[in-house]
Amino acid sequence: MEARRYLVPARVHRVEQEVQKSRFVTTAAPAPTVEEARAFIARVREEFPDATHNCWAYVAGPPGSTVQVGMSDDGEPHGTAGRPMLNALLHGTVGEVAVVVTRYFGGTLLGKGGLVRAYTGCVQQALESLPTLERVPKARLAIEIEYASVDGLRRMLPAHEAELVSEEYAATVGYQLLLPLSRLEAFRKALLDLTLGEVLIEVLEPPQ
C-alpha cells in the first residue's frame, strides 16, 4: 500500500491571462479518479461552449504518476496543448488534479512553439496559486483488547495521528481506528508492547 503523503487541490481554482491578444482561462480542480476528472472537464466545456478551444489534461493519482492520465489538444495543432499541459502537471508537486485551459482566439497566430509555451505557462500559473491540502493515505484497523489496556490505547492515539471511528464494549473492547499508513507499523508495535501481545489487530479495507 502506498504510504506517501502529497498535495491535492483543495477546491476548484481559476486564473486568467492574455497572450498575443488571445484570452486563456485556466480552471483546475480535484481529480481523485478518472471519472471525476472527465466530469469536471465536461462541466467546463459546458460553461465555455463558445470558446475556440477547451484543452485539458489530468493526473488522477500522486504527483508524477502516469498510471491514470489523460490529455486533449481540442483542435489545437497536435502536441501543442494537451501534452505540454500534462507535462506541467507531471512536473508539479500536486496530485489528483485536472486542468482545462479555455482559449478565445485573439486573431494572432502563436505558432507551435508559442502555443506550447502558452499552455505550459497557463498550467504553471494555476498551480502556483492553487489552494491545496495534504492527502494522507490511511489504514483502517479493527482492534480487540482487554479492558486493562483501554486507557493506554487512548493515550497512544494522538502520537500516531490515529482517529477513533467506533467502539464496542463486551467481554473485551473492540475499536475501529483510522491512521496514516506511514504510522501503521509503529502503531502495531506500540500496541503489542502495551498489551504484552494480548491484542487482536486486523487491517481492514482502506476507506474510499
VEXMIVO-546006 format. One record per residue (C-alpha): residue number from 1; x, y, z. Coordinates in nm, 2 decimals. Layout:
// VEXMIVO-546006
<pt i="NUM" c1="X" c2="Y" c3="Z"/>
...
// end
This chain:
// VEXMIVO-546006
<pt i="1" c1="0.00" c2="0.00" c3="0.00"/>
<pt i="2" c1="0.12" c2="0.35" c3="-0.08"/>
<pt i="3" c1="0.20" c2="0.55" c3="0.23"/>
<pt i="4" c1="0.32" c2="0.86" c3="0.06"/>
<pt i="5" c1="0.16" c2="1.20" c3="0.15"/>
<pt i="6" c1="0.11" c2="1.46" c3="-0.12"/>
<pt i="7" c1="-0.07" c2="1.78" c3="-0.20"/>
<pt i="8" c1="-0.41" c2="1.78" c3="-0.38"/>
<pt i="9" c1="-0.63" c2="2.07" c3="-0.49"/>
<pt i="10" c1="-0.85" c2="2.20" c3="-0.21"/>
<pt i="11" c1="-1.12" c2="2.32" c3="-0.44"/>
<pt i="12" c1="-1.18" c2="2.45" c3="-0.80"/>
<pt i="13" c1="-0.94" c2="2.73" c3="-0.89"/>
<pt i="14" c1="-0.93" c2="2.96" c3="-1.19"/>
<pt i="15" c1="-0.68" c2="3.21" c3="-1.33"/>
<pt i="16" c1="-0.67" c2="3.41" c3="-1.65"/>
<pt i="17" c1="-0.41" c2="3.57" c3="-1.87"/>
<pt i="18" c1="-0.38" c2="3.72" c3="-2.22"/>
<pt i="19" c1="-0.11" c2="3.61" c3="-2.47"/>
<pt i="20" c1="-0.09" c2="3.79" c3="-2.80"/>
<pt i="21" c1="-0.45" c2="3.90" c3="-2.78"/>
<pt i="22" c1="-0.58" c2="3.55" c3="-2.71"/>
<pt i="23" c1="-0.76" c2="3.51" c3="-2.38"/>
<pt i="24" c1="-0.66" c2="3.20" c3="-2.18"/>
<pt i="25" c1="-0.88" c2="3.09" c3="-1.89"/>
<pt i="26" c1="-0.73" c2="2.81" c3="-1.68"/>
<pt i="27" c1="-0.95" c2="2.61" c3="-1.44"/>
<pt i="28" c1="-0.80" c2="2.35" c3="-1.21"/>
<pt i="29" c1="-0.99" c2="2.11" c3="-0.99"/>
<pt i="30" c1="-0.96" c2="1.80" c3="-0.77"/>
<pt i="31" c1="-0.95" c2="1.47" c3="-0.97"/>
<pt i="32" c1="-0.91" c2="1.17" c3="-0.74"/>
<pt i="33" c1="-1.05" c2="0.94" c3="-1.02"/>
<pt i="34" c1="-1.06" c2="0.94" c3="-1.40"/>
<pt i="35" c1="-1.44" c2="0.97" c3="-1.38"/>
<pt i="36" c1="-1.43" c2="1.28" c3="-1.17"/>
<pt i="37" c1="-1.17" c2="1.43" c3="-1.39"/>
<pt i="38" c1="-1.38" c2="1.38" c3="-1.70"/>
<pt i="39" c1="-1.69" c2="1.51" c3="-1.53"/>
<pt i="40" c1="-1.51" c2="1.83" c3="-1.44"/>
<pt i="41" c1="-1.38" c2="1.87" c3="-1.80"/>
<pt i="42" c1="-1.74" c2="1.83" c3="-1.93"/>
<pt i="43" c1="-1.86" c2="2.09" c3="-1.69"/>
<pt i="44" c1="-1.60" c2="2.34" c3="-1.80"/>
<pt i="45" c1="-1.68" c2="2.27" c3="-2.17"/>
<pt i="46" c1="-2.05" c2="2.34" c3="-2.10"/>
<pt i="47" c1="-1.95" c2="2.66" c3="-1.92"/>
<pt i="48" c1="-1.75" c2="2.79" c3="-2.22"/>
<pt i="49" c1="-1.93" c2="2.64" c3="-2.53"/>
<pt i="50" c1="-1.83" c2="2.94" c3="-2.74"/>
<pt i="51" c1="-1.46" c2="2.91" c3="-2.67"/>
<pt i="52" c1="-1.22" c2="2.84" c3="-2.96"/>
<pt i="53" c1="-1.06" c2="2.56" c3="-2.77"/>
<pt i="54" c1="-1.11" c2="2.38" c3="-2.43"/>
<pt i="55" c1="-0.79" c2="2.19" c3="-2.40"/>
<pt i="56" c1="-0.74" c2="1.96" c3="-2.10"/>
<pt i="57" c1="-0.51" c2="1.73" c3="-1.90"/>
<pt i="58" c1="-0.54" c2="1.54" c3="-1.58"/>
<pt i="59" c1="-0.33" c2="1.32" c3="-1.34"/>
<pt i="60" c1="-0.57" c2="1.10" c3="-1.13"/>
<pt i="61" c1="-0.30" c2="0.99" c3="-0.89"/>
<pt i="62" c1="0.00" c2="1.10" c3="-0.70"/>
<pt i="63" c1="0.23" c2="1.37" c3="-0.84"/>
<pt i="64" c1="0.44" c2="1.24" c3="-1.13"/>
<pt i="65" c1="0.23" c2="0.92" c3="-1.16"/>
<pt i="66" c1="0.15" c2="0.83" c3="-1.52"/>
<pt i="67" c1="-0.08" c2="0.54" c3="-1.44"/>
<pt i="68" c1="-0.41" c2="0.73" c3="-1.49"/>
<pt i="69" c1="-0.35" c2="1.04" c3="-1.71"/>
<pt i="70" c1="-0.53" c2="1.20" c3="-2.00"/>
<pt i="71" c1="-0.50" c2="1.49" c3="-2.23"/>
<pt i="72" c1="-0.65" c2="1.66" c3="-2.53"/>
<pt i="73" c1="-0.55" c2="1.93" c3="-2.78"/>
<pt i="74" c1="-0.91" c2="2.00" c3="-2.86"/>
<pt i="75" c1="-0.84" c2="2.12" c3="-3.21"/>
<pt i="76" c1="-0.51" c2="2.29" c3="-3.15"/>
<pt i="77" c1="-0.22" c2="2.16" c3="-3.36"/>
<pt i="78" c1="-0.11" c2="1.81" c3="-3.24"/>
<pt i="79" c1="0.11" c2="1.82" c3="-2.94"/>
<pt i="80" c1="0.09" c2="2.19" c3="-2.87"/>
<pt i="81" c1="-0.17" c2="2.19" c3="-2.59"/>
<pt i="82" c1="-0.26" c2="1.87" c3="-2.41"/>
<pt i="83" c1="0.09" c2="1.72" c3="-2.39"/>
<pt i="84" c1="0.25" c2="2.04" c3="-2.26"/>
<pt i="85" c1="-0.03" c2="2.08" c3="-2.01"/>
<pt i="86" c1="0.02" c2="1.72" c3="-1.89"/>
<pt i="87" c1="0.39" c2="1.76" c3="-1.87"/>
<pt i="88" c1="0.34" c2="2.07" c3="-1.65"/>
<pt i="89" c1="0.12" c2="1.87" c3="-1.42"/>
<pt i="90" c1="0.36" c2="1.57" c3="-1.40"/>
<pt i="91" c1="0.65" c2="1.80" c3="-1.31"/>
<pt i="92" c1="0.44" c2="1.98" c3="-1.04"/>
<pt i="93" c1="0.40" c2="1.89" c3="-0.68"/>
<pt i="94" c1="0.02" c2="1.84" c3="-0.68"/>
<pt i="95" c1="-0.16" c2="1.51" c3="-0.75"/>
<pt i="96" c1="-0.52" c2="1.42" c3="-0.83"/>
<pt i="97" c1="-0.56" c2="1.73" c3="-1.04"/>
<pt i="98" c1="-0.74" c2="1.81" c3="-1.36"/>
<pt i="99" c1="-0.69" c2="2.13" c3="-1.57"/>
<pt i="100" c1="-0.88" c2="2.28" c3="-1.85"/>
<pt i="101" c1="-0.73" c2="2.57" c3="-2.05"/>
<pt i="102" c1="-1.01" c2="2.76" c3="-2.23"/>
<pt i="103" c1="-0.88" c2="2.97" c3="-2.52"/>
<pt i="104" c1="-1.06" c2="3.25" c3="-2.70"/>
<pt i="105" c1="-0.85" c2="3.32" c3="-3.02"/>
<pt i="106" c1="-0.75" c2="3.69" c3="-3.05"/>
<pt i="107" c1="-0.65" c2="3.70" c3="-3.41"/>
<pt i="108" c1="-0.27" c2="3.65" c3="-3.38"/>
<pt i="109" c1="-0.12" c2="3.31" c3="-3.46"/>
<pt i="110" c1="0.12" c2="3.20" c3="-3.19"/>
<pt i="111" c1="0.29" c2="2.92" c3="-3.38"/>
<pt i="112" c1="0.36" c2="2.58" c3="-3.24"/>
<pt i="113" c1="0.63" c2="2.70" c3="-3.00"/>
<pt i="114" c1="0.42" c2="2.98" c3="-2.89"/>
<pt i="115" c1="0.13" c2="2.75" c3="-2.82"/>
<pt i="116" c1="0.34" c2="2.51" c3="-2.62"/>
<pt i="117" c1="0.48" c2="2.80" c3="-2.41"/>
<pt i="118" c1="0.13" c2="2.95" c3="-2.36"/>
<pt i="119" c1="-0.04" c2="2.63" c3="-2.25"/>
<pt i="120" c1="0.26" c2="2.53" c3="-2.03"/>
<pt i="121" c1="0.26" c2="2.87" c3="-1.87"/>
<pt i="122" c1="-0.12" c2="2.86" c3="-1.81"/>
<pt i="123" c1="-0.09" c2="2.54" c3="-1.61"/>
<pt i="124" c1="0.21" c2="2.66" c3="-1.42"/>
<pt i="125" c1="0.04" c2="2.98" c3="-1.33"/>
<pt i="126" c1="-0.27" c2="2.79" c3="-1.20"/>
<pt i="127" c1="-0.05" c2="2.55" c3="-0.99"/>
<pt i="128" c1="0.14" c2="2.84" c3="-0.83"/>
<pt i="129" c1="-0.17" c2="2.99" c3="-0.68"/>
<pt i="130" c1="-0.37" c2="2.67" c3="-0.64"/>
<pt i="131" c1="-0.51" c2="2.62" c3="-0.29"/>
<pt i="132" c1="-0.40" c2="2.27" c3="-0.17"/>
<pt i="133" c1="-0.44" c2="2.03" c3="0.12"/>
<pt i="134" c1="-0.24" c2="1.73" c3="0.22"/>
<pt i="135" c1="-0.37" c2="1.39" c3="0.12"/>
<pt i="136" c1="-0.27" c2="1.13" c3="0.38"/>
<pt i="137" c1="-0.33" c2="0.77" c3="0.28"/>
<pt i="138" c1="-0.48" c2="0.59" c3="0.57"/>
<pt i="139" c1="-0.53" c2="0.24" c3="0.71"/>
<pt i="140" c1="-0.85" c2="0.12" c3="0.88"/>
<pt i="141" c1="-0.78" c2="-0.11" c3="1.18"/>
<pt i="142" c1="-1.01" c2="-0.33" c3="1.38"/>
<pt i="143" c1="-0.86" c2="-0.39" c3="1.73"/>
<pt i="144" c1="-0.98" c2="-0.61" c3="2.02"/>
<pt i="145" c1="-0.81" c2="-0.55" c3="2.36"/>
<pt i="146" c1="-0.87" c2="-0.62" c3="2.73"/>
<pt i="147" c1="-1.02" c2="-0.35" c3="2.95"/>
<pt i="148" c1="-0.69" c2="-0.30" c3="3.13"/>
<pt i="149" c1="-0.53" c2="-0.17" c3="2.81"/>
<pt i="150" c1="-0.81" c2="0.08" c3="2.72"/>
<pt i="151" c1="-0.65" c2="0.39" c3="2.89"/>
<pt i="152" c1="-0.31" c2="0.32" c3="2.75"/>
<pt i="153" c1="-0.45" c2="0.28" c3="2.40"/>
<pt i="154" c1="-0.64" c2="0.61" c3="2.42"/>
<pt i="155" c1="-0.32" c2="0.79" c3="2.53"/>
<pt i="156" c1="-0.14" c2="0.64" c3="2.23"/>
<pt i="157" c1="-0.38" c2="0.77" c3="1.96"/>
<pt i="158" c1="-0.26" c2="1.14" c3="1.93"/>
<pt i="159" c1="0.10" c2="1.04" c3="1.89"/>
<pt i="160" c1="0.02" c2="0.82" c3="1.60"/>
<pt i="161" c1="-0.24" c2="1.06" c3="1.44"/>
<pt i="162" c1="-0.50" c2="0.78" c3="1.49"/>
<pt i="163" c1="-0.87" c2="0.86" c3="1.48"/>
<pt i="164" c1="-1.12" c2="0.66" c3="1.68"/>
<pt i="165" c1="-1.41" c2="0.56" c3="1.44"/>
<pt i="166" c1="-1.61" c2="0.32" c3="1.66"/>
<pt i="167" c1="-1.60" c2="0.13" c3="1.99"/>
<pt i="168" c1="-1.79" c2="-0.17" c3="2.12"/>
<pt i="169" c1="-1.78" c2="-0.30" c3="2.48"/>
<pt i="170" c1="-1.84" c2="-0.67" c3="2.55"/>
<pt i="171" c1="-1.62" c2="-0.93" c3="2.71"/>
<pt i="172" c1="-1.33" c2="-0.73" c3="2.55"/>
<pt i="173" c1="-1.33" c2="-0.39" c3="2.39"/>
<pt i="174" c1="-1.34" c2="-0.35" c3="2.01"/>
<pt i="175" c1="-1.23" c2="-0.04" c3="1.83"/>
<pt i="176" c1="-1.21" c2="0.07" c3="1.47"/>
<pt i="177" c1="-0.94" c2="0.33" c3="1.40"/>
<pt i="178" c1="-0.81" c2="0.53" c3="1.11"/>
<pt i="179" c1="-0.44" c2="0.62" c3="1.10"/>
<pt i="180" c1="-0.18" c2="0.72" c3="0.84"/>
<pt i="181" c1="-0.04" c2="0.42" c3="0.66"/>
<pt i="182" c1="0.31" c2="0.56" c3="0.74"/>
<pt i="183" c1="0.23" c2="0.51" c3="1.11"/>
<pt i="184" c1="0.09" c2="0.16" c3="1.08"/>
<pt i="185" c1="0.39" c2="-0.05" c3="1.17"/>
<pt i="186" c1="0.50" c2="0.18" c3="1.46"/>
<pt i="187" c1="0.14" c2="0.18" c3="1.60"/>
<pt i="188" c1="0.12" c2="-0.20" c3="1.57"/>
<pt i="189" c1="0.45" c2="-0.25" c3="1.76"/>
<pt i="190" c1="0.35" c2="0.00" c3="2.03"/>
<pt i="191" c1="0.01" c2="-0.17" c3="2.07"/>
<pt i="192" c1="0.18" c2="-0.51" c3="2.11"/>
<pt i="193" c1="0.41" c2="-0.37" c3="2.37"/>
<pt i="194" c1="0.13" c2="-0.20" c3="2.56"/>
<pt i="195" c1="-0.08" c2="-0.52" c3="2.57"/>
<pt i="196" c1="0.21" c2="-0.76" c3="2.61"/>
<pt i="197" c1="0.08" c2="-0.92" c3="2.29"/>
<pt i="198" c1="-0.28" c2="-0.97" c3="2.42"/>
<pt i="199" c1="-0.45" c2="-0.79" c3="2.13"/>
<pt i="200" c1="-0.61" c2="-0.88" c3="1.80"/>
<pt i="201" c1="-0.52" c2="-0.64" c3="1.52"/>
<pt i="202" c1="-0.68" c2="-0.66" c3="1.17"/>
<pt i="203" c1="-0.62" c2="-0.43" c3="0.88"/>
<pt i="204" c1="-0.94" c2="-0.37" c3="0.70"/>
<pt i="205" c1="-1.01" c2="-0.24" c3="0.35"/>
<pt i="206" c1="-0.90" c2="0.13" c3="0.34"/>
<pt i="207" c1="-1.18" c2="0.39" c3="0.32"/>
<pt i="208" c1="-1.26" c2="0.52" c3="-0.03"/>
// end
